[in-house]
């Protein structure tokens, strides 16, 4: 298995020339890096004008490994070839490293670059990437991989410290400025001279689009997607300020997952805090976190959760009888949510509102919690990615164990666990009665083990003593109903009047909407049985728009036009009948392409995990057929298109089945303004978030 590493952008607030002076002091050996034993220059060349210098070194590395492993391998040191290309004109240094020892068994590649900061020419940026592929190593492949990754992570940490150390050494020697190279033309020849740089005030690091999510005042931003680009990179200072202290390998996982999302979602990616939560929930296993996140993004998109706070209005009954609300923050700066569960008539709320309304209420609380975390991150100047929940069980009794109510609670927990991981920082359960163990036995199996570790349970008045509530919440904001001095405006709950109860038939008609009622539709594509959608156009210049996600497998997307109305599909009784019954075929087998129907858009290969949006302006009235066809691995191999990393690969049960989730809409030409963001009648979540889309193109 190939191990990869990608660093964030590390910024030195020093000019490039000064950084280079510090960098060269690392050679031929560096006492600050014990494993870096020695190095020797094996070749060096310089351009005629002197601005480009290429240096090749042979570096000796002493890896900390068990003596037995070194004896088996037959080596004491490892040798690497390092090629440095310094361009004084462009002010860049590019470094390429590969292993010389065991090159037929192990492939190590590293690339580093020092460049001028794009927004401040007096600062220098550093980026680093590497890959390790152990093909064979005397039967100790796994051990060698772990040792190599550990050593590399250690050296990454020291990298910036070493540069800063030599910068301080230069300062002690009185070297605080080195003139940069500039060219002048003299008698048709190029000469070089030192020139003082023009004065430039130091400016802050530019805040990219993903970071703007932290500063967004618009009501539409919570955990939803934000615009990004492949050039939109994270720098180390930003990660430390807004995301927290991560190890180098954790930073690499975040950056690589973010890059993958930018490639497959074409700039529409979740906020960095949201991505990091899913990585933490899977212990920074990149593949598992990617699968987990993609499932959640599909769920959010399918049910328009990003717009829940703006579109859903809490019923008055919830405002009166739902005894929960936000209340200041805990001692760590986390938003504090208080739920007086013992005072809440859960049976009455379920009977009067139904399970659906309670689910939306809980989701809105989680969405609001994400916003409050971002706000507190700005207010307290430290990363805050979770909230604290205080649950008061005073009054809890057997009525709360009503079976339909427990069923609703279990469903809500399951959905929250799947889509809001690592959002609960601490759960304080106060005044737990004797019936609490029964409730805990029912709900605990659905709660992630890491989340369960954050639960603190206090029986009776134990929360008032040492190690109780005052250890986590400032005394002045403890609510009055918990013997504190702070007035709390959270509703007291109470019994829901029975005349507000609704009949089972009324509730049944509304239940499970969040799971079934969506503007998106799902479809399966089988090998030999494409999925086809018929759209009848009566007026030329109408606009067909589409928005779909490939959640499993690879597909080919086509659009066809026919002046003939497709005949209703005939029912098959043998062969591949079951697939034909699932996907009725609109294009008859007797039809001839170019005579009976024509292709109006170039076929588009859509890879697993990709999101595709686009539009087509119709030239003629008639019948348009949108077709999603199974893309076989043979077709993939024959294609010259680059393949994006597989997503959700572990979920593929059959190699002959693909799944999509799609939404289509037909607009009159007068309503189309050339941009998906300007289509007022379009309800697609991705359409509202996508960038400019031309009238006859497909974007992904």
Phi, psi and omega per residue, in radians:
X1 nan 2.353 -3.132
X2 -1.458 2.191 3.041
X3 -1.686 2.354 -3.103
X4 -2.177 2.692 3.088
X5 -2.424 2.405 3.052
X6 -2.403 2.149 -3.092
X7 -1.503 2.763 2.913
X8 -1.275 3.033 3.069
X9 -1.385 2.099 3.108
X10 -1.766 2.279 -3.022
X11 -1.907 2.185 2.980
X12 -1.764 2.211 -3.115
X13 -1.514 0.930 3.118
X14 -2.468 2.687 3.134
X15 -1.126 2.744 -3.104
X16 -1.017 -0.756 -3.071
X17 -1.108 -0.641 3.129
X18 -1.236 -0.652 3.091
X19 -1.108 -0.695 3.129
X20 -1.146 -0.649 3.103
X21 -1.121 -0.631 3.088
X22 -1.275 -0.649 -3.084
X23 -1.112 -0.768 -3.053
X24 -1.170 -0.301 3.133
X25 -1.283 -0.147 3.084
X26 -1.254 -0.274 -3.023
X27 -1.944 2.638 0.096
X28 -1.398 -0.309 3.089
X29 -2.498 2.754 -3.074
X30 -2.276 1.968 -3.130
X31 -1.126 -0.344 3.135
X32 -1.326 -0.241 3.096
X33 -2.116 1.584 -3.067
X34 -0.995 -0.576 -3.100
X35 -1.272 -0.313 3.125
X36 -1.524 1.612 -2.982
X37 -1.281 -0.846 -3.055
X38 -2.923 2.954 3.039
X39 -2.681 2.655 3.092
X40 -2.412 2.494 3.120
X41 -1.384 2.162 3.141
X42 -1.819 -0.303 3.029
X43 -2.827 2.637 3.131
X44 -2.680 2.333 3.130
X45 -2.459 2.640 -3.102
X46 -2.371 2.508 3.123
X47 -1.205 2.837 -3.095
X48 -1.051 -0.634 -3.122
X49 -1.483 -0.088 3.036
X50 1.466 0.072 -3.060
X51 -1.602 -0.284 -3.123
X52 -2.038 2.175 -3.137
X53 -2.199 2.141 3.132
X54 -1.992 2.097 -3.095
X55 -2.131 2.304 3.115
X56 -2.065 2.206 -3.094
X57 -2.117 2.667 2.992
X58 -1.910 2.018 -3.017
X59 -1.846 2.418 3.126
X60 -1.818 2.188 -3.064
X61 -2.136 2.341 3.087
X62 -1.857 1.806 -3.108
X63 -1.462 2.331 3.058
X64 -1.319 1.800 -3.111
X65 -2.453 2.723 3.102
X66 -0.962 2.457 -3.108
X67 -1.008 -0.628 -3.131
X68 -1.101 -0.722 -3.135
X69 -1.136 -0.681 3.108
X70 -1.145 -0.667 3.139
X71 -1.184 -0.700 3.099
X72 -1.105 -0.728 -3.135
X73 -1.284 -0.403 3.101
X74 1.357 0.452 -3.141
X75 -2.418 2.658 3.009
X76 -1.821 -0.555 -3.122
X77 -2.236 2.746 3.029
X78 -1.924 2.534 -3.093
X79 -2.068 2.326 -3.140
X80 -2.192 2.592 3.061
X81 -1.817 2.174 -3.131
X82 -2.037 2.200 3.124
X83 -2.007 2.049 -3.141
X84 -1.877 2.230 3.110
X85 -2.064 1.833 -3.117
X86 -1.760 2.196 3.107
X87 -2.059 1.848 -3.093
X88 -1.251 -0.515 3.134
X89 -1.184 -0.835 -3.127
X90 -1.488 -0.168 -3.123
X91 1.029 0.981 3.129
X92 -2.381 2.609 2.985
X93 -2.304 2.086 3.101
X94 -1.947 2.283 -3.057
X95 -2.098 2.263 3.073
X96 -2.183 2.306 -3.087
X97 -2.276 2.414 3.003
X98 -2.514 2.730 -3.089
X99 -1.445 2.500 3.057
X100 -1.751 -0.631 3.122
X101 -1.349 2.377 3.121
X102 0.957 0.601 -3.082
X103 -1.148 -0.337 3.094
X104 -1.516 -0.181 3.135
X105 -1.935 -0.594 -3.051
X106 -2.286 2.385 3.092
X107 -2.045 2.012 3.108
X108 -2.037 2.235 3.101
X109 -2.300 2.358 3.081
X110 -2.419 2.418 3.078
X111 -2.296 2.289 3.106
X112 -2.294 2.726 3.106
X113 -2.622 2.395 2.972
X114 -1.924 2.176 -3.126
X115 -2.405 2.891 3.105
X116 -1.333 2.424 3.113
X117 -1.038 2.299 -3.053
X118 -1.136 -0.354 -3.096
X119 -1.954 -0.125 -3.127
X120 -2.606 1.859 -3.046
X121 -1.213 -0.134 3.101
X122 -1.652 0.069 3.101
X123 -2.021 2.815 -3.110
X124 -2.231 2.397 3.112
X125 -1.843 2.557 3.101
X126 -2.277 2.320 3.074
X127 -2.306 2.652 -3.044
X128 -2.573 2.385 3.042
X129 -2.456 2.670 -3.101
X130 -2.726 2.779 3.075
X131 -2.498 2.583 -3.141
X132 -2.332 2.176 3.132
X133 -2.290 1.834 3.138
X134 -1.672 1.873 -3.123
X135 -1.416 -0.734 3.064
X136 -2.803 2.533 3.125
X137 -2.691 1.177 3.023
X138 0.975 0.494 3.140
X139 1.473 0.039 -3.123
X140 -1.987 0.671 -3.053
X141 -1.060 -0.804 -3.104
X142 -1.133 -0.755 3.125
X143 -1.111 -0.767 -3.139
X144 -1.104 -0.668 3.141
X145 -1.135 -0.759 3.137
X146 -1.112 -0.736 3.135
X147 -1.111 -0.770 -3.113
X148 -1.115 -0.755 -3.132
X149 -1.146 -0.685 3.125
X150 -1.132 -0.786 -3.140
X151 -1.128 -0.704 -3.101
X152 -1.183 -0.727 3.116
X153 -1.064 -0.663 3.119
X154 -1.151 -0.716 -3.133
X155 -1.203 -0.555 3.116
X156 -1.090 -0.761 -3.137
X157 -1.040 -0.648 -3.072
X158 -1.370 -0.351 -3.026
X159 -0.930 -0.950 -3.104
X160 -1.201 -0.626 3.128
X161 -1.057 -0.666 -3.110
X162 -1.172 -0.791 3.109
X163 -1.041 -0.780 -3.132
X164 -1.148 -0.589 3.096
X165 -1.100 -0.822 -3.117
X166 -1.265 -0.439 3.019
X167 -1.136 -0.704 3.097
X168 -1.168 -0.642 3.093
X169 -1.109 -0.727 3.094
X170 -1.085 -0.706 -3.138
X171 -1.121 -0.681 3.098
X172 -1.093 -0.539 3.137
X173 -1.473 0.011 3.122
X174 1.530 0.141 3.132
X175 -1.672 1.788 3.115
X176 -2.090 -0.067 -3.133
X177 -2.650 2.347 3.052
X178 -2.210 2.144 -3.105
X179 -1.116 2.558 -3.135
X180 -1.535 2.871 3.126
X181 -1.446 2.348 2.997
X182 -2.398 2.689 -3.086
X183 -1.860 2.573 2.996
X184 -2.331 2.564 3.139
X185 -1.715 2.125 -3.101
X186 -2.306 1.925 3.113
X187 1.010 0.694 3.071
X188 1.388 -0.002 3.105
X189 -1.985 2.759 -3.125
X190 -1.753 2.201 3.043
X191 -2.156 2.885 -3.105
X192 -2.167 2.517 3.094
X193 -2.580 2.773 3.070
X194 -1.404 2.484 3.104
X195 -2.530 2.426 3.117
X196 -1.164 2.379 3.124
X197 -1.223 2.600 3.078
X198 -1.127 2.539 -3.136
X199 -1.104 2.406 3.093
X200 -2.536 2.229 -3.133
X201 -1.226 2.427 3.107
X202 -1.176 2.311 3.130
X203 -2.061 2.792 -3.134
X204 -1.189 2.726 3.076
X205 -1.078 2.350 -3.131
X206 -1.088 2.343 3.122
X207 -1.524 2.063 -3.072
X208 -1.398 3.137 -3.038
X209 -1.101 -0.643 -3.131
X210 -1.147 -0.629 -3.134
X211 -1.262 -0.504 3.113
X212 -1.032 -0.390 3.115
X213 -1.035 -0.504 3.130
X214 -1.280 -0.414 -3.050
X215 -1.887 0.179 -3.048
X216 -1.297 2.168 3.099
X217 -1.650 -0.200 -3.096
X218 -1.176 2.462 -3.097
X219 -1.175 -0.208 -3.073
X220 -1.488 -0.089 -3.121
X221 -1.826 2.159 3.019
X222 -2.381 -1.729 3.056
X223 -1.839 0.194 -3.019
X224 -1.286 -3.140 -3.074
X225 -1.267 2.593 3.050
X226 -2.201 2.792 -3.075
X227 -1.409 2.384 3.078
X228 -2.536 3.064 3.120
X229 -2.485 2.843 3.128
X230 -1.031 -0.422 3.123
X231 -1.511 -0.046 -3.099
X232 -1.430 1.798 -3.006
X233 -1.984 2.747 3.093
X234 -1.686 2.430 3.040
X235 -1.850 2.782 -3.010
X236 -1.110 -0.656 -3.137
X237 -1.132 -0.680 3.110
X238 -1.124 -0.765 3.135
X239 -1.044 -0.815 -3.112
X240 -1.142 -0.658 -3.076
X241 -1.316 -0.737 -2.992
X242 -1.889 -0.337 -3.071
X243 -2.028 -0.338 3.106
X244 1.850 3.117 -3.136
X245 -1.398 2.027 3.106
X246 -2.037 2.618 3.031
X247 -1.251 2.813 3.119
X248 -0.963 -0.697 -3.128
X249 -1.251 -0.552 3.061
X250 -1.201 -0.713 3.054
X251 -1.039 -0.727 -3.136
X252 -1.095 -0.745 3.108
X253 -1.048 -0.760 3.130
X254 -1.075 -0.813 -3.086
X255 -1.174 -0.727 -3.124
X256 -1.184 -0.708 3.092
X257 -1.153 -0.669 3.113
X258 -1.136 -0.721 3.108
X259 -1.119 -0.710 3.116
X260 -1.086 -0.727 3.114
X261 -1.124 -0.666 3.107
X262 -1.116 -0.655 -3.139
X263 -1.231 -0.770 -3.039
X264 -1.488 -0.465 -3.115
X265 -1.871 0.092 3.043
X266 0.871 0.932 2.997
X267 1.671 -0.305 -3.121
X268 -1.689 1.648 -3.013
X269 -2.209 2.724 3.074
X270 -1.169 2.851 3.092
X271 -1.174 2.716 -3.065
X272 -1.025 -0.695 3.132
X273 -1.070 -0.661 -3.117
X274 -1.218 -0.741 3.100
X275 -1.078 -0.733 -3.103
X276 -1.128 -0.611 3.116
X277 -1.055 -0.727 -3.123
X278 -1.230 -0.577 3.057
X279 -1.149 -0.761 3.126
X280 -1.119 -0.650 -3.121
X281 -1.140 -0.392 3.120
X282 -1.998 0.462 3.076
X283 0.914 0.646 3.086
X284 1.056 0.496 2.938
X285 -1.412 1.922 -2.964
X286 -1.061 -0.798 -3.097
X287 -1.141 -0.772 -3.140
X288 -1.167 -0.713 3.136
X289 -1.147 -0.668 3.136
X290 -1.133 -0.750 3.103
X291 -1.098 -0.803 -3.133
X292 -1.056 -0.809 -3.112
X293 -1.166 -0.729 -3.129
X294 -1.114 -0.656 3.076
X295 -1.089 -0.735 -3.135
X296 -1.199 -0.712 3.125
X297 -1.098 -0.672 3.086
X298 -1.098 -0.755 3.106
X299 -1.088 -0.780 -3.135
X300 -1.095 -0.746 -3.110
X301 -1.203 -0.711 -3.090
X302 -1.114 -0.622 -3.069
X303 -1.921 0.216 3.029
X304 0.973 0.705 -3.093
X305 -1.157 -0.488 -3.140
X306 -1.050 -0.412 -3.077
X307 -1.885 0.203 -3.047
X308 -1.072 -0.773 -3.095
X309 -1.152 -0.447 -3.101
X310 -1.629 -0.388 -3.020
X311 -1.914 -0.387 -3.084
X312 -1.720 2.229 3.112
X313 -1.850 2.194 -3.125
X314 -1.124 2.251 3.058
X315 -1.029 2.591 -3.123
X316 -1.020 -0.595 -3.131
X317 -1.085 -0.641 3.080
X318 -1.183 -0.693 3.132
X319 -1.104 -0.535 -3.097
X320 -1.539 -0.610 -2.949
X321 -2.062 -0.108 3.088
X322 -1.540 1.875 -2.990
X323 -1.572 1.233 3.097
X324 -2.687 2.680 3.121
X325 -3.128 2.920 3.132
X326 -1.400 2.505 -3.039
X327 -2.599 1.633 3.080
X328 0.958 -2.372 -3.076
X329 -2.687 2.863 3.127
X330 -1.531 -3.043 -3.062
X331 -1.196 -0.338 3.109
X332 -1.588 0.033 -3.136
X333 1.547 0.016 3.129
X334 -1.272 2.459 3.016
X335 -1.005 2.499 -3.090
X336 -1.958 2.154 3.074
X337 -1.964 2.276 -3.124
X338 -1.950 2.287 3.110
X339 -2.214 2.029 3.112
X340 -1.598 1.261 -3.015
X341 -1.092 -0.626 -3.124
X342 -1.138 -0.414 -3.133
X343 -1.652 -0.003 -3.045
X344 -1.735 2.349 3.112
X345 -1.530 1.456 -3.078
X346 -1.117 -0.655 3.119
X347 -1.116 -0.781 3.138
X348 -1.100 -0.697 3.139
X349 -1.157 -0.724 3.125
X350 -1.150 -0.713 -3.125
X351 -1.232 -0.543 -3.081
X352 -1.576 -0.574 -3.049
X353 -1.956 -0.519 -3.060
X354 1.612 2.853 -3.109
X355 -1.127 -0.592 -3.068
X356 -1.076 -0.805 -3.118
X357 -1.122 -0.680 3.107
X358 -1.145 -0.662 3.102
X359 -1.109 -0.782 3.119
X360 -1.122 -0.613 3.084
X361 -1.077 -0.797 -3.138
X362 -1.155 -0.695 3.122
X363 -1.137 -0.680 3.117
X364 -1.137 -0.599 3.077
X365 -1.115 -0.761 3.127
X366 -1.146 -0.708 3.104
X367 -1.114 -0.724 3.098
X368 -1.147 -0.628 3.103
X369 -1.082 -0.679 3.102
X370 -1.094 -0.707 3.116
X371 -1.149 -0.742 -3.123
X372 -1.151 -0.579 3.066
X373 -1.082 -0.750 3.124
X374 -1.115 -0.733 -3.138
X375 -1.128 -0.760 3.140
X376 -1.191 -0.503 3.047
X377 -1.060 -0.718 3.102
X378 -1.237 -0.736 -3.053
X379 -1.173 -0.776 -3.040
X380 -1.641 -0.105 3.076
X381 1.186 0.454 3.103
X382 -2.555 2.691 -3.099
X383 -1.151 2.208 3.071
X384 -2.274 1.961 -3.048
X385 -2.066 0.049 -3.113
X386 -2.512 2.962 3.129
X387 -2.201 2.916 3.101
X388 -1.844 2.402 3.120
X389 -2.053 2.227 3.090
X390 -1.910 2.078 -3.118
X391 -1.966 2.051 3.111
X392 -1.682 2.022 -3.079
X393 -1.698 0.176 3.106
X394 -1.044 2.107 -3.100
X395 1.791 -0.094 3.135
X396 -1.139 2.314 3.136
X397 -2.545 -3.002 -3.086
X398 -1.111 -0.362 3.107
X399 -1.077 -0.573 3.137
X400 -1.267 -0.230 3.113
X401 -1.643 0.331 3.061
X402 -0.980 2.227 -2.947
X403 -0.984 -0.860 3.113
X404 -1.051 -0.581 3.105
X405 -1.175 -0.715 3.079
X406 -1.102 -0.715 3.115
X407 -1.040 -0.772 3.113
X408 -1.112 -0.708 3.137
X409 -1.105 -0.748 -3.133
X410 -1.117 -0.696 3.126
X411 -1.145 -0.725 3.138
X412 -1.122 -0.762 3.125
X413 -1.055 -0.741 -3.116
X414 -1.071 -0.753 -3.130
X415 -1.204 -0.722 -3.141
X416 -1.142 -0.755 3.131
X417 -1.066 -0.592 -3.080
X418 -1.404 -0.331 -2.995
X419 -2.235 -0.150 3.104
X420 -2.314 0.991 -3.125
X421 -1.215 2.638 3.037
X422 0.975 0.558 3.074
X423 -1.772 -0.303 3.121
X424 -1.660 1.944 -3.133
X425 -1.426 -0.649 -3.128
X426 -2.777 2.476 3.076
X427 -2.136 2.012 3.130
X428 -1.765 2.001 -3.136
X429 -1.846 1.994 -3.034
X430 -1.910 2.629 3.047
X431 0.927 0.840 -3.135
X432 -1.228 2.153 3.127
X433 -1.450 -3.119 -3.101
X434 -1.169 -0.436 -3.111
X435 -1.355 -0.170 -3.072
X436 -1.053 -0.740 3.132
X437 -0.988 -0.538 3.104
X438 -1.156 -0.806 3.114
X439 -1.111 -0.713 -3.121
X440 -1.116 -0.664 3.116
X441 -1.071 -0.577 -3.101
X442 -1.345 -0.682 -2.984
X443 -1.700 -0.431 -3.024
X444 -1.067 -0.600 -3.140
X445 -1.077 -0.397 -3.118
X446 -1.548 -0.085 -3.072
X447 -1.740 2.308 -3.132
X448 -1.004 2.544 -3.084
X449 -1.057 -0.714 3.116
X450 -1.096 -0.603 3.117
X451 -1.240 -0.687 -3.130
X452 -1.074 -0.528 3.138
X453 -1.175 -0.261 -3.103
X454 -1.616 0.044 -3.109
X455 -1.507 2.319 3.025
X456 -2.182 2.127 -3.046
X457 -1.981 2.279 3.106
X458 -2.144 2.213 3.085
X459 -1.640 2.568 3.094
X460 1.000 -2.267 -3.124
X461 -1.786 0.350 -3.125
X462 -1.054 -0.447 -3.097
X463 -1.160 -0.273 -3.097
X464 -1.463 -0.261 -3.065
X465 -1.598 -2.994 3.097
X466 -1.034 2.462 -3.089
X467 1.356 0.130 -3.115
X468 -1.667 -2.494 -2.993
X469 -1.086 -0.631 -3.067
X470 -1.168 -0.272 3.090
X471 -1.314 -0.317 -3.049
X472 -2.093 -0.386 -3.098
X473 -2.284 2.364 3.107
X474 -1.044 2.443 -3.047
X475 -1.021 -0.598 -3.062
X476 -1.261 -0.206 3.113
X477 -1.967 0.180 3.042
X478 -1.194 2.230 -3.062
X479 -1.067 2.696 -3.105
X480 -1.108 -0.579 -3.115
X481 -1.288 -0.082 3.025
X482 -1.959 0.511 3.131
X483 1.134 0.485 3.052
X484 -1.718 -3.099 -3.095
X485 -1.805 -0.044 -3.054
X486 -1.652 2.206 3.061
X487 -1.261 2.269 -3.079
X488 -2.030 2.171 -3.065
X489 -1.600 0.379 3.092
X490 -1.265 2.341 3.140
X491 -0.960 2.531 -3.109
X492 -1.421 -0.099 3.118
X493 1.407 -2.220 -3.109
X494 1.812 3.069 -3.087
X495 -1.357 2.309 3.076
X496 -1.356 2.200 3.137
X497 -1.000 2.414 -3.065
X498 -1.188 -0.388 3.132
X499 -1.216 -0.205 3.074
X500 -1.545 -0.143 3.131
X501 -1.097 2.567 3.113
X502 -1.927 2.747 -3.114
X503 -1.251 2.805 3.126
X504 -1.062 -0.613 3.136
X505 -1.159 -0.712 3.131
X506 -1.139 -0.733 -3.141
X507 -1.218 -0.676 -3.102
X508 -1.097 -0.554 -3.132
X509 -1.235 -0.315 -3.101
X510 -1.920 -0.281 -3.062
X511 -1.113 2.650 3.022
X512 1.099 0.370 3.107
X513 -1.079 -0.658 -3.082
X514 -1.132 -0.346 3.114
X515 -1.689 -0.454 -3.018
X516 -2.088 -0.464 -3.022
X517 -1.654 1.747 -3.055
X518 -2.517 2.610 3.067
X519 -1.259 -0.295 3.098
X520 -1.592 2.619 3.076
X521 -2.127 2.647 -3.137
X522 -1.868 2.630 3.125
X523 -2.622 2.620 3.072
X524 -1.939 2.446 3.114
X525 -2.045 2.250 -3.120
X526 -1.952 2.744 3.047
X527 -1.145 2.059 -3.107
X528 1.594 -0.067 -3.139
X529 -2.453 1.413 3.131
X530 -1.156 2.838 3.058
X531 -1.722 2.239 -3.068
X532 -2.213 2.424 -3.113
X533 -2.166 2.211 -3.082
X534 -1.673 2.281 3.070
X535 -2.239 2.107 3.129
X536 -1.641 2.228 -3.130
X537 -1.979 2.163 -3.133
X538 -1.754 -0.293 -3.077
X539 -2.265 2.168 3.092
X540 -1.068 2.709 -3.119
X541 1.305 0.109 2.974
X542 -1.181 2.754 -3.063
X543 -2.018 2.124 3.028
X544 -1.649 2.141 3.102
X545 -2.006 2.634 3.128
X546 -2.520 2.732 -3.119
X547 -2.670 1.952 -3.116
X548 -2.512 2.730 3.094
X549 -2.078 2.422 3.043
X550 -1.686 1.791 -3.059
X551 -1.559 -0.267 3.135
X552 -2.726 2.292 3.103
X553 1.352 -3.126 3.106
X554 -2.002 2.475 -3.101
X555 -2.317 2.841 2.999
X556 -1.971 2.234 -3.108
X557 -1.830 2.218 3.141
X558 -2.286 2.691 3.014
X559 -2.223 2.196 -3.130
X560 -2.087 2.735 3.071
X561 -2.233 2.460 3.070
X562 -2.513 2.467 3.061
X563 -1.452 -0.237 3.116
X564 -1.624 2.469 3.067
X565 -1.352 2.217 3.110
X566 -1.050 2.479 3.123
X567 -1.388 2.603 3.084
X568 -0.970 2.370 -3.086
X569 -1.104 2.446 3.092
X570 -1.402 2.527 3.121
X571 -1.392 2.240 3.117
X572 -1.634 2.648 -3.138
X573 -2.101 0.051 -3.130
X574 -2.678 3.103 3.103
X575 1.184 -2.166 -3.078
X576 -1.682 0.660 -3.032
X577 -1.046 -0.706 -3.072
X578 -1.093 -0.629 3.118
X579 -1.268 -0.683 3.122
X580 -1.127 -0.593 3.128
X581 -1.201 -0.608 3.112
X582 -1.236 -0.783 -3.112
X583 -2.077 1.590 3.092
X584 -1.040 2.334 -3.086
X585 -1.598 2.060 -3.121
X586 -1.468 -0.576 3.129
X587 -1.485 1.923 -3.087
X588 -1.149 2.549 -3.124
X589 -1.098 -0.410 -3.119
X590 -1.448 -0.205 -3.127
X591 -1.193 2.549 3.124
X592 -1.970 2.184 3.123
X593 -1.119 2.253 -3.097
X594 1.727 -0.307 3.097
X595 -2.010 -1.047 -3.121
X596 -1.471 -0.476 3.122
X597 -2.704 2.831 -3.083
X598 -2.396 2.693 3.091
X599 -1.557 2.210 -3.062
X600 -1.830 -0.184 3.061
X601 -2.369 2.576 3.084
X602 -1.118 2.404 -3.136
X603 -1.024 2.448 -3.091
X604 -2.100 2.155 3.038
X605 -1.413 2.219 -3.104
X606 -2.094 2.106 -3.053
X607 -1.555 2.761 3.135
X608 -1.019 2.298 -3.138
X609 1.626 -0.161 -3.088
X610 -1.456 2.644 3.036
X611 -1.980 2.292 -3.033
X612 -2.192 2.264 3.034
X613 -2.256 2.577 3.121
X614 -3.042 -3.131 -3.122
X615 -2.678 2.745 3.123
X616 -2.468 2.204 3.062
X617 -1.521 2.078 -3.079
X618 -1.273 2.413 3.123
X619 -1.642 -0.459 -3.099
X620 -2.357 2.687 2.948
X621 -1.260 2.953 -3.137
X622 2.338 -2.625 -3.046
X623 -2.034 2.158 3.127
X624 -1.891 2.374 -3.109
X625 -2.082 2.058 3.022
X626 -1.585 2.168 -3.043
X627 -2.181 2.297 3.001
X628 -1.967 2.105 -3.032
X629 -2.074 2.514 3.116
X630 -1.053 2.300 3.106
X631 -1.858 1.953 -3.085
X632 -1.332 2.807 3.128
X633 -1.119 -0.519 3.116
X634 -1.135 -0.681 3.107
X635 -1.176 -0.614 3.107
X636 -1.105 -0.739 -3.107
X637 -1.162 -0.605 -3.116
X638 -1.337 -0.320 -3.089
X639 -1.357 2.572 3.084
X640 -1.605 -0.036 -3.124
X641 -1.262 2.464 3.105
X642 -1.227 2.477 -3.116
X643 -1.668 2.237 3.067
X644 -1.366 2.682 -3.131
X645 -0.886 2.465 3.093
X646 -1.166 2.455 3.075
X647 -2.109 2.546 -3.129
X648 1.001 0.535 -3.060
X649 -1.080 -0.595 -3.104
X650 -1.197 -0.252 -3.130
X651 -1.514 -0.151 -3.056
X652 -1.271 1.900 3.141
X653 -1.436 -0.676 -3.120
X654 -2.254 2.485 3.117
X655 -1.458 0.008 -3.110
X656 -2.039 0.455 -3.134
X657 -2.494 2.356 3.076
X658 -2.154 2.768 3.110
X659 -2.306 2.465 3.062
X660 -2.332 2.791 2.982
X661 -2.232 2.133 -2.954
X662 -2.326 2.802 3.030
X663 -2.524 2.330 3.104
X664 -2.281 2.724 3.116
X665 -2.690 2.511 3.088
X666 -1.918 2.243 -3.111
X667 -2.084 2.554 2.999
X668 -1.208 2.621 -3.072
X669 -1.039 -0.543 -3.116
X670 -1.217 -0.346 3.135
X671 -1.571 -0.155 -3.085
X672 -1.630 2.206 -3.086
X673 -2.053 0.277 3.053
X674 1.517 -0.049 3.128
X675 -2.415 2.347 3.142
X676 -1.112 -0.445 -3.125
X677 -1.295 -0.210 -3.090
X678 -1.849 0.140 -3.138
X679 -1.503 1.688 -3.033
X680 -1.145 -0.496 -3.086
X681 -1.518 -0.068 -3.078
X682 -1.503 2.230 -3.086
X683 -1.705 0.010 -3.044
X684 -1.208 2.261 3.118
X685 -1.059 -0.781 3.132
X686 -1.186 -0.580 3.140
X687 -1.106 -0.642 3.131
X688 -1.232 -0.381 -3.066
X689 -1.825 -0.185 -3.037
X690 -1.324 2.832 3.097
X691 -1.460 -2.947 -3.094
X692 -1.048 2.307 3.129
X693 -2.216 2.145 -3.121
X694 -1.266 2.911 -2.934
X695 -1.321 -0.192 3.139
X696 -2.459 0.753 -3.126
X697 -2.341 2.901 3.093
X698 -2.048 2.299 3.117
X699 -2.100 2.597 3.118
X700 -2.252 nan nan
